[in-house]
Amino acid sequence: MAALQFQLQYNDPHSKARAGEITTDHGTIQTPIFMPVGTVGSVKALTVDQLKKEVKAQIILGNTYHLYLRPGTDVLEAAGGLHKFNGWDRPILTDSGGYQVFSLSGTRKIKEEGVTFQSHIDGSKHLFSPERVMEIQRSIGADIVMAFDECPPYPSDYKYAKNSMELTHRWLQRCISHFNETPDKYGYTQNLFPIVQGGTYKDLRTASSQFIASTNLTGCAIGGLSVGEPEEMMYEFTELCCDELPVNKPRYLMGVGTPWNILEGIALGVDMFDCVMPTRNGRNAMLFTSKGVINIDNKKWEKDFSPIDDGIDCELSNYYSKSYLRHLIKAKEITGLTIASTHNLAFYLWLVKEARKHIIAGDFASWKKEMVEVFKTRL
């Protein structure tokens, strides 16, 4: 089996946007791409069949922290890995658990060895070290495995951000050593991505990007953004990182974001995105559509029998009316959560597919400028 391959196919002439193809042992991924978040081995409220047919997802994300706690690596190994366990036969990326540990700030302790934390389920104590996190992700069976990092909060002072970045780099070297010393599981190749950190300091971000580039791994991730900093700052640091990272490796901006964040990220040279926003907002009655943002709770949709969104490639969004979806959400029917979540994810996958089309056509920059305003419109 072969290591992950990335072929850069097109560059937009008026921005840093690019279109390419990632090849893994579980299939190819056309970039730019959005990855639905399947935290505990499922994308909330959706079946694998819906992910394939309605959303047209090419890769999904699993969460190391959550899968480690439940169902646990013993169950996943007995099943033959997460692909066999949940029935998803396309690529999977797992995050390292670093962000979850970061968000457990009240119950975790960060040391050189790793991070000790308490389970949010039963309060039991656990240690995530770089080596242990590599073993857990091997057991989950992801095609793309993330290095263990520390995600500093925003804002962080310079000293904290620098120490945190240096710890992330030392942990990365331990991740690489342990990853190289352990075999792939389940008969296919697993690939390790390092993560750029450095807070909101240009010299630290530059240094971290250069360090990550020097590891010559199969891809690169940008972490520690979209954690509360202003959008313009997020774009500034995304661009800075992309300018330092290798041209011939996929670039993954972690945990981002709104449809307009994604378009701006693509324009800066990002290839891969993930975010819980489409499903979380869908469950809370907020729909992203090709014409703007809808709060489906509003009374104005009560007798609107037009499709949820006939501008995207999703049978479900073309079929069900706004009125019907509003009724389901108001009545707290589970079906409403499924329709809203499926629609939002289908919109996100449609969005990156459209972006790819416009990169190939050479008019991405002008299209993006127009669409950012459309997508921000409250209907």
C-alpha angles and dihedrals in degrees: 000000000000133000118249114290127203122197117190106213109169139016122200108238094218103042140019091264116131139183124213147142130253116203121202132164088261094054144285128301122205113218143258087051139173118213118210111226114243097182101181097022096290135074101239114266094356134102123220088251092057090047090055102038105031104024095032090213116183099189134011133202127236125197117236096200094050097041091048091055095040131049085358132219093274091063093043092050092048088052092050096253135309094297091061093038097055100024096241107140098181127082121304128198121198123202117222099245089246093119094048090050089049090054091051089067093147096058105033137086122201117211135159090262093056139273127311114203143164121246113249087217104057107353093249116153123245140174123222110194123170089255094048092048090053090052093048092050091047088054093048086053103225120174088217119038123192125223117244110258141166114243108208116215123247119278102031124166118243096257093052093046092049094048090045092050092049090049089050089052093050090048089049091056089052090047091052093048094049094041091053091048095053126070127240112261131227096020103288136091121270118202129207123220121193121217128231115224134166105128116237098325117114097212092049094047090048092049093046093048090051091048091049090048091051092060089069093212121160096266143358134232131203112215137175096051128110088040097122104302119127115275093244090055090050090053092047093054094041089056092046091053095044090052090057100040121088117277092219097056128076114255119215121197104202123226098359127167159186120048090258091047088055094050091048090047091052089050089056094052106270118146105184135042139175133181140158090223100098094053098034093048091043090056087052095053097259114130127191111211139175088256100044143285121324129195096206090195091071117108091231089078095051094101099021103122095177118115119278087245125344091177096077135066100255124110092206093053090046093047109045121066128232088239093056094046090049089052092051093048092047091048090048090236113169089224088065091059090050094050094045094046093045091049094050093049092046088052091052092049090046088050096056091043090054090047089053091050091053093046088054091046090050096236100095096119095056092041091050093051091053096043097048088064092046094050092049092054115111108222 
